[in-house]
């Protein structure tokens, strides 16, 4: 009984399920209906079986024999089972199709998920690319802006916004290009648009819509930009402004320097050139063109246009200079002549150096070409003047030699006869005034003879006809001899004369000439030292290169302004003129020339703390022997 009830419940449940899902199975309607009918028949058969058939039925109507049950089971259940079987048979293709559709849907869903992943990845990549692009644009030093196909601002970076900082609120995506241009012009930011604003705006819009080669823009703040615009595939425009102010300023400074260089070259008549041996090309400055007799740019910068100007007599020599420099890899210099179209000849100097790479390959040469015509003419005139001066000096020396001979002969007679009269060799003179006159004649004659000797000696020194007769001698000896010769003259003025014991050294020089220097210097010191003055001669060899002989006096001294004058021939100091001190003005120039012949120098300085003058004879150290050790110290008059 329970089994029949359980079967009934199951069949009823199955029927209910199929019945409720009949709308969902519309695409297999026949199979669905056959199964529902079959299930309905089987449910009715199972219900009848439960209620009326068999001994365990609820209402036993006696239909419980085995034969009857077999007939019932076949007659009651078989139609429903057949219908169910037909319904299932009708549903199997649909189920198979459904399975295929399910599989296809699963595949489609999987593919859709894969596409969604790719789409998401593409979106992420696009976002990353956009972020990277924006970062790249923002990090660029140039002012960058991108406009869409409708000429509305899509994106820009900070340098671009800085160009519109006064209207920063308008520089944002969506702003039209035309509005930005018009605002710039109205603000007076574009100097070239002043006075023709609308025309400039229209031209700028055309340039923007049909971009070509980069253009330059200068703004009111003086900054210069190079503007490059290009079209994108979708019709947009990319605008890039590069600040080239510094480049233009450098170019301007370079051009100014070039102009100054050209001007300097034109003034100095010197040009520069470069030869490239690899490409066999030449570069000449404008001045090189002019020196060669061309106008700048008139001819090609070629070797043939240069060499054709060289004088025929200088051609082979110049080529030899170039060839030798190339072989020896050394700088070169040559002077030669150029002949212009008008047959005018000029003198030039070329100086060059070779350009050699690290491998020793000759790359070319560079150098200068200078017009030295004026210098050449000056040197020629100078040479001529020198020759004439030398001829004049020789004539003067010859004249002075002849005149000295002509003057010495009668002058010696005058001096001799006056001496005979003064000494009364042939008997006493009747009047003492005759003896006085004879002394004056003798003194004047000796002075005149001394003057003639000085002039002749200076003339010989000036002409360079005097050679030193060098010997080794004791310096103290010639200073003592000098003192002996001039001591009487010093005593007339009560002048004290001191010699340092350090003078006792060996000296290599022309003894007679050096004694003449000392005589001239001491004689001058006596002349310009007042009575009861002091004169001394000392030596110092403290320097490693030279030794100094000092002639120091306590006389009138000499100003710095007069030193240069007294060193010139016949130049005299103020005191010699004011006090009528005799002299020819040749003593110091003679002494200076003689000292210089010895490779030395003569210096005159006024004493710093005491009156008087110090004259220093500076001689090379090699001319002086060892100084005596610990010589007695002199109470010197002064030190320079």
C-alpha positions in Angstrom: 0.0 0.0 0.0 2.7 2.4 0.9 4.6 1.7 -2.2 1.6 2.5 -4.4 1.1 5.7 -2.5 4.7 6.7 -2.9 4.6 6.0 -6.6 1.5 8.0 -6.9 3.1 11.0 -5.1 6.2 10.8 -7.3 4.2 10.6 -10.4 1.9 13.4 -9.3 4.9 15.6 -8.5 6.5 14.9 -11.8 3.2 15.8 -13.6 3.0 19.0 -11.5 6.6 20.0 -12.4 6.1 19.4 -16.1 2.8 21.2 -16.1 4.2 24.2 -14.4 7.1 24.4 -16.8 5.1 23.9 -19.9 5.6 27.6 -20.9 9.4 27.3 -20.5 9.3 24.3 -22.8 7.4 26.0 -25.6 10.1 25.2 -28.2 9.4 21.4 -27.6 5.6 21.7 -27.3 4.7 18.3 -28.9 7.1 16.4 -26.7 6.0 18.4 -23.7 2.4 17.7 -24.3 2.9 14.0 -24.9 4.8 13.7 -21.7 2.2 15.7 -19.8 -0.6 13.5 -21.2 1.3 10.3 -20.6 2.1 11.5 -17.0 -1.6 12.4 -16.5 -2.6 8.9 -17.7 0.0 7.2 -15.5 -1.0 9.4 -12.5 -4.7 8.4 -13.1 -3.7 4.8 -13.4 -1.6 4.9 -10.3 -4.5 6.7 -8.4 -7.0 4.0 -9.6 -4.5 1.3 -8.7 -4.1 2.8 -5.2 -7.9 3.2 -4.7 -9.4 0.2 -6.4 -7.0 -2.4 -7.7 -5.4 -5.1 -5.6 -6.0 -6.5 -2.2 -4.2 -3.6 -0.5 -6.3 -0.9 -2.3 -8.4 1.4 -0.2 -11.6 0.4 -1.8 -11.3 -3.3 -2.7 -13.8 -4.0 -5.4 -12.5 -7.5 -5.9 -10.3 -6.6 -8.8 -7.3 -8.4 -7.3 -6.7 -11.6 -9.2 -3.3 -12.0 -10.8 -4.7 -12.2 -14.3 -6.8 -9.1 -13.7 -3.8 -7.2 -12.3 -1.6 -8.1 -15.3 -4.3 -6.8 -17.7 -4.8 -3.7 -15.6 -1.1 -2.9 -15.5 -0.9 -3.2 -19.3 -4.1 -1.5 -20.0 -3.8 1.2 -17.3 -0.1 2.1 -17.5 1.0 1.2 -21.0 -0.7 4.1 -22.9 0.7 6.7 -20.5 4.2 5.1 -20.7 4.0 5.0 -24.5 3.0 8.6 -24.6 5.8 9.5 -22.2 8.3 7.5 -24.3 7.1 9.3 -27.5 7.3 12.7 -25.7 10.8 12.0 -24.5 11.7 10.8 -28.0 10.4 14.1 -29.3 12.3 16.1 -26.7 15.7 14.4 -27.2 16.7 16.5 -30.3 15.5 19.6 -28.5 17.6 18.6 -25.5 20.6 18.0 -27.7 20.0 21.4 -29.4 19.6 22.9 -26.0 22.9 21.3 -24.9 24.6 22.7 -28.0 23.1 26.1 -27.3 24.2 25.9 -23.7 27.7 25.0 -24.8 27.7 27.8 -27.4 26.4 30.2 -24.7 29.1 29.1 -22.4 31.7 29.6 -25.1 30.2 33.0 -26.0 30.2 34.0 -22.3 33.8 32.9 -22.0 34.8 34.8 -25.1 32.8 37.8 -23.8 34.7 37.6 -20.5 38.0 37.4 -22.4 37.0 40.4 -24.5 35.9 42.2 -21.4 39.3 41.5 -19.9 41.0 42.8 -23.0 38.8 45.8 -23.2 39.5 46.5 -19.5 43.3 46.1 -20.2 43.0 48.3 -23.2 41.1 50.9 -21.1 43.8 50.7 -18.5 46.5 51.0 -21.1 44.7 53.9 -22.7 44.4 55.5 -19.3 48.1 54.9 -18.7 49.0 56.2 -22.1 46.9 59.3 -21.7 48.5 59.9 -18.3 51.9 59.3 -19.7 51.2 61.6 -22.6 49.9 64.3 -20.3 52.9 63.9 -18.0 55.2 64.0 -21.0 53.5 67.1 -22.4 53.5 68.7 -18.9 57.2 68.0 -18.4 58.3 69.5 -21.8 60.0 72.9 -21.5 58.4 73.9 -24.7 54.9 75.4 -24.7 52.7 72.6 -26.0 49.0 72.7 -26.9 46.7 70.2 -28.7 43.5 71.4 -30.4 40.8 69.1 -31.7 39.4 69.1 -35.2 37.1 72.0 -34.2 40.1 74.1 -33.1 39.1 73.9 -29.5 41.8 73.4 -26.9 42.1 69.8 -25.9 45.1 69.8 -23.6 48.1 72.1 -22.9 51.1 72.2 -20.5 52.2 74.8 -17.9 54.6 76.7 -20.2 51.8 77.3 -22.6 49.5 78.5 -19.8 52.3 80.8 -18.6 52.1 82.6 -22.0 48.5 83.4 -21.1 48.9 83.9 -17.3 46.8 87.2 -17.4 43.8 85.2 -18.7 44.6 81.8 -17.1 40.9 81.2 -16.4 40.3 81.1 -20.2 43.1 78.7 -21.0 41.2 75.5 -20.4 39.9 72.6 -22.6 37.1 73.8 -24.9 38.4 77.3 -25.5 38.5 78.1 -29.2 41.8 78.9 -30.9 40.5 82.0 -32.5 39.5 83.4 -29.1 43.0 82.9 -27.8 44.6 84.6 -30.7 42.2 87.6 -30.5 42.8 88.0 -26.8 46.6 88.0 -27.3 46.4 90.7 -29.9 43.9 92.8 -27.9 46.3 92.6 -24.9 49.1 94.0 -27.1 51.3 90.9 -26.6 52.2 90.7 -30.3 54.2 93.8 -31.5 54.0 92.9 -35.2 50.2 92.9 -35.0 50.0 96.5 -33.8 48.2 98.7 -36.3 46.9 95.8 -38.4 45.2 93.6 -35.8 42.4 92.1 -37.9 44.7 91.3 -40.8 47.3 89.7 -38.6 44.6 87.6 -36.8 43.2 86.3 -40.2 46.7 85.5 -41.3 47.5 83.7 -38.1 44.3 81.6 -38.3 45.2 80.6 -41.8 48.7 79.5 -40.7 47.2 77.5 -37.9 44.6 75.8 -40.1 47.2 75.0 -42.8 50.5 74.6 -41.0 53.7 74.6 -42.9 57.3 75.5 -42.0 58.0 76.6 -38.5 57.6 80.4 -37.9 59.1 82.8 -35.4 57.0 85.0 -33.1 58.3 87.8 -30.9 56.2 88.9 -28.0 56.0 92.2 -26.2 58.2 91.0 -23.4 61.0 90.5 -25.9 60.9 86.7 -25.9 61.3 85.0 -29.2 59.6 81.6 -29.9 59.8 79.2 -32.8 56.3 77.9 -33.5 55.8 74.5 -35.1 52.3 73.2 -35.9 51.3 69.9 -37.4 48.0 68.3 -38.2 46.9 65.0 -36.5 45.1 62.2 -38.4 41.7 63.2 -36.9 42.1 66.8 -38.1 43.4 68.2 -34.8 46.5 70.5 -34.5 49.5 70.1 -32.3 51.2 73.4 -31.5 54.7 73.5 -30.0 56.4 76.8 -29.1 60.2 76.7 -28.3 61.8 79.6 -26.6 64.8 80.6 -28.8 65.4 84.0 -27.2 68.8 82.9 -25.9 69.7 81.4 -29.3 68.7 84.6 -31.1 70.6 86.7 -28.6 73.7 84.6 -29.1 73.3 84.8 -32.9 72.9 88.6 -32.6 76.0 88.8 -30.4 77.9 86.5 -32.8 76.8 88.7 -35.7 77.9 91.8 -33.9 81.3 90.1 -33.0 81.6 89.1 -36.6 80.9 92.6 -37.8 83.5 93.9 -35.3 86.0 91.3 -36.5 85.3 92.2 -40.1 85.8 95.9 -39.2 89.0 95.2 -37.3 90.3 93.1 -40.2 89.4 95.9 -42.6 91.2 98.4 -40.4 94.3 96.2 -39.9 94.1 94.8 -43.5 94.3 91.3 -42.2 91.9 88.5 -43.2 91.5 84.9 -42.1 91.2 81.8 -44.3 90.5 78.0 -43.8 91.3 75.2 -46.2 89.6 71.8 -45.9 91.8 69.2 -47.5 89.2 66.5 -47.2 86.5 68.3 -49.3 89.1 70.5 -51.1 87.1 73.7 -50.2 88.2 77.1 -49.0 86.7 79.7 -46.7 87.8 83.4 -46.9 86.8 86.3 -44.8 85.6 89.5 -46.6 89.0 91.1 -46.0 90.8 88.2 -47.8 88.6 89.0 -50.9 89.6 92.6 -50.7 93.3 91.9 -50.3 93.2 89.6 -53.3 91.6 92.4 -55.3 88.0 91.0 -55.4 84.8 92.2 -54.0 83.4 89.9 -51.2 81.7 87.0 -52.9 82.7 88.1 -56.4 84.5 84.9 -57.2 84.5 81.3 -55.8 86.7 80.6 -52.9 89.1 78.4 -54.7 92.9 78.0 -54.7 93.1 78.9 -58.3 91.6 82.4 -57.7 94.2 82.9 -55.0 97.3 81.6 -56.8 96.4 83.5 -60.0 97.0 86.8 -58.1 100.5 85.9 -56.9 103.4 87.7 -58.6 105.1 85.5 -61.2 108.5 86.0 -59.6 107.1 84.9 -56.2 105.1 81.9 -57.4 107.6 79.1 -57.2 108.9 80.3 -53.8 105.4 80.4 -52.3 104.6 76.9 -53.6 107.9 75.6 -52.1 106.8 77.1 -48.7 103.5 75.3 -48.9 105.1 72.0 -50.0 107.8 72.2 -47.2 105.2 72.9 -44.5 103.1 70.0 -45.7 106.0 67.6 -45.6 107.3 68.7 -42.3 103.9 69.2 -40.7 104.9 72.6 -39.3 103.5 76.1 -39.4 104.5 78.4 -42.2 105.0 82.1 -43.0 105.8 83.8 -46.2 105.9 87.3 -47.7 105.1 87.8 -51.3 103.5 90.1 -53.8 100.0 90.1 -55.3 99.0 91.7 -58.6 95.5 93.1 -59.0 93.5 93.5 -62.2 94.5 97.2 -62.4 98.2 96.1 -62.3 98.6 97.4 -58.8 101.1 95.4 -56.8 100.8 95.0 -53.1 102.9 93.2 -50.5 101.2 90.5 -48.3 102.2 88.1 -45.5 100.6 84.7 -45.2 100.8 82.9 -41.8 99.3 79.4 -41.5 99.2 76.2 -39.5 98.3 72.7 -40.5 95.2 70.9 -39.1 96.2 67.3 -38.3 94.0 64.7 -36.6 95.0 62.2 -33.9 96.1 59.7 -36.6 98.5 62.2 -38.2 96.3 62.7 -41.2 96.4 66.2 -42.8 92.8 67.6 -42.7 93.7 71.1 -44.0 95.1 74.4 -42.8 94.0 77.8 -41.4 95.7 81.1 -41.1 95.8 84.8 -42.0 96.6 86.9 -45.0 97.7 90.5 -44.2 98.3 93.4 -46.5 101.8 94.7 -45.4 102.2 97.2 -48.3 102.3 100.2 -45.9 104.6 98.4 -43.5 106.9 97.3 -46.4 107.1 100.9 -47.7 107.7 102.2 -44.2 110.5 99.6 -43.7 112.0 100.6 -47.1 111.8 104.3 -46.1 113.3 103.4 -42.7 116.1 101.5 -44.3 116.8 104.4 -46.6 116.7 106.8 -43.7 119.0 104.5 -41.7 121.4 104.4 -44.6 121.3 108.1 -44.9 121.8 108.5 -41.2 124.7 106.2 -41.2 126.2 108.1 -44.1 125.5 111.3 -42.2 127.2 109.9 -39.1 130.2 108.8 -41.2 130.4 112.3 -42.8 130.1 113.9 -39.4 132.8 111.7 -37.9 135.0 112.4 -40.8 134.3 116.1 -40.5 135.0 116.1 -36.8 138.2 114.1 -37.2 139.4 116.5 -39.9 138.3 119.5 -37.8 139.9 118.2 -34.7 143.1 117.8 -36.5 142.8 121.3 -38.0 141.9 122.8 -34.6 144.4 120.8 -32.5 147.4 122.0 -34.5 146.9 125.7 -34.0 145.4 125.2 -30.6 148.4 123.3 -29.3 150.6 126.1 -30.6 148.4 128.6 -28.7 148.6 126.5 -25.5 152.4 126.0 -25.9 153.2 129.7 -26.6 150.9 130.8 -23.7 152.7 128.4 -21.4 156.1 129.8 -22.6 154.8 133.3 -21.8 153.3 132.4 -18.5 156.5 130.7 -17.3 158.7 133.5 -18.7 161.0 131.0 -20.3 162.7 133.6 -22.5 162.8 136.3 -19.8 160.5 138.3 -17.5 157.4 140.1 -18.8 157.4 143.8 -18.4 153.9 143.8 -17.0 152.3 141.2 -14.6 149.0 141.5 -16.5 150.7 139.8 -19.5 151.4 136.8 -17.3 147.7 136.8 -16.2 146.5 137.0 -19.8 148.9 134.2 -20.8 147.4 132.0 -18.0 143.9 132.8 -19.2 144.9 131.9 -22.8 146.4 128.7 -21.6 143.3 127.7 -19.5 140.9 128.6 -22.3 143.0 126.7 -24.8 143.0 123.6 -22.6 139.3 123.9 -22.1 138.7 124.2 -25.8 141.0 121.2 -26.4 139.0 119.2 -23.8 135.8 120.2 -25.5 137.1 119.0 -28.9 138.2 115.7 -27.4 134.8 115.1 -25.8 132.9 115.9 -29.1 135.2 113.6 -31.0 135.0 110.8 -28.5 131.2 111.0 -28.4 131.0 111.0 -32.1 133.1 107.8 -32.2 130.9 106.2 -29.6 127.7 107.3 -31.5 129.0 105.8 -34.7 130.0 102.5 -33.0 133.6 102.8 -34.2 135.1 102.4 -30.8 136.1 98.9 -29.6 136.9 98.1 -26.0 140.4 97.2 -25.1 139.6 95.0 -22.1 142.2 94.1 -19.5 142.2 93.0 -15.9 143.2 95.7 -13.4 142.8 96.9 -9.9 139.8 99.2 -9.4 141.3 101.0 -6.4 144.3 102.0 -8.5 142.3 103.9 -11.1 140.1 105.5 -8.5 143.2 106.7 -6.7 144.6 107.9 -10.0 141.3 109.8 -10.6 141.5 111.3 -7.1 145.1 112.4 -7.7 144.2 114.1 -11.0 141.2 116.0 -9.5 142.3 116.4 -5.9 143.8 119.9 -6.5 140.5 121.0 -8.0 138.6 119.5 -5.0 140.9 121.3 -2.5 140.2 124.6 -4.1 136.6 124.2 -2.7 137.7 122.4 0.4 135.9 119.2 -0.7 136.7 116.0 1.2 137.3 113.0 -1.1 136.8 109.5 0.2 137.6 106.1 -1.3 136.2 102.8 0.1 138.7 100.0 0.7 136.1 97.7 -0.9 137.4 99.1 -4.2 140.5 97.0 -3.8 139.2 94.3 -6.3 140.1 93.0 -9.7 138.0 94.3 -12.6 137.9 93.3 -16.2 137.1 96.2 -18.5 138.7 98.8 -20.7 140.8 100.6 -18.1 141.3 103.8 -20.0 137.5 104.1 -20.8 136.4 103.3 -17.3 138.9 105.8 -15.9 137.5 108.4 -18.3 134.0 107.6 -16.9 135.2 108.1 -13.3 137.0 111.3 -14.2 133.9 112.7 -15.9 131.6 111.7 -12.9 134.0 113.0 -10.2 134.7 116.2 -12.2 130.9 116.8 -12.4 130.6 116.1 -8.6 133.3 118.6 -7.8 131.6 121.2 -10.1 128.2 120.8 -8.4 129.3 120.4 -4.8 129.6 123.5 -2.8 132.6 124.4 -0.6 133.4 122.0 2.3 131.3 119.3 0.7 132.0 115.6 0.4 132.5 113.1 -2.4 133.0 109.4 -2.1 133.4 106.4 -4.4 132.2 103.0 -3.1 131.2 99.6 -4.6 128.5 97.0 -3.8 128.2 93.4 -5.1 125.2 92.2 -3.1 123.3 91.2 -6.2 123.9 87.8 -7.7 123.9 89.3 -11.3 125.6 92.6 -11.2 127.9 94.9 -9.1 127.5 98.7 -8.6 130.1 101.4 -8.4 128.7 104.5 -6.6 129.9 108.1 -7.0 128.2 110.1 -4.3 128.3 113.8 -3.6 126.7 116.3 -1.2 126.1 118.9 -3.9 123.1 120.7 -5.2 121.4 117.5 -6.3 119.2 117.1 -9.4 115.4 116.9 -9.8 113.8 113.8 -11.4 112.6 116.0 -14.3 116.2 117.1 -15.1 117.7 113.6 -15.0 116.4 112.7 -18.5 117.7 116.0 -19.9 121.2 115.7 -18.6 121.6 112.3 -20.1 121.0 113.8 -23.6 124.0 115.2 -25.5 124.6 118.9 -24.5 121.9 118.7 -21.9 122.6 120.7 -18.8 121.1 120.9 -15.3 119.4 124.0 -13.9 122.3 124.7 -11.5 124.9 124.6 -14.3 123.1 127.3 -16.1 122.1 129.4 -13.1 125.5 129.4 -11.6 127.4 129.6 -14.9 129.3 126.3 -14.3 131.4 125.5 -17.3 130.8 122.3 -19.2 129.9 120.9 -22.6 127.0 118.7 -21.6 128.7 115.7 -23.0 130.3 114.2 -19.8 127.3 112.2 -18.7 126.2 111.0 -22.2 129.9 109.9 -22.8 129.9 108.0 -19.5 126.6 106.4 -20.2 127.7 105.2 -23.6 131.0 103.8 -22.3 129.2 101.9 -19.5 126.7 100.5 -21.9 129.5 99.3 -24.1 130.6 97.2 -21.1 127.1 95.7 -20.9 126.1 97.8 -18.0 123.8 100.7 -17.1 124.3 104.2 -15.7 121.7 105.5 -13.2 121.3 108.9 -11.6 119.2 109.4 -8.4 118.9 112.3 -6.0 119.8 111.4 -2.4 116.7 110.7 -0.3 117.5 112.2 3.1 120.6 114.4 2.4 121.5 116.9 -0.3 123.5 115.7 -3.3 123.4 113.1 -6.1 124.3 109.4 -6.4 125.5 108.1 -9.7 125.5 104.3 -10.0 127.6 102.4 -12.5 126.1 98.9 -12.9 128.3 96.3 -14.4 127.8 92.6 -15.0 128.9 90.5 -12.0 131.3 88.5 -14.1 133.5 91.6 -14.6 134.1 91.9 -10.9 136.4 89.8 -8.7 135.8 88.8 -5.1 135.3 91.7 -2.7 137.7 92.0 0.3 136.3 90.5 3.5 135.1 92.9 6.2 136.5 96.1 4.7 136.6 99.2 7.0 133.2 101.0 6.9 133.1 104.5 5.5 130.9 107.2 6.8 129.1 107.5 3.5 127.5 110.8 2.5 124.4 109.2 1.1 122.8 106.0 -0.3 120.2 105.9 -3.1 
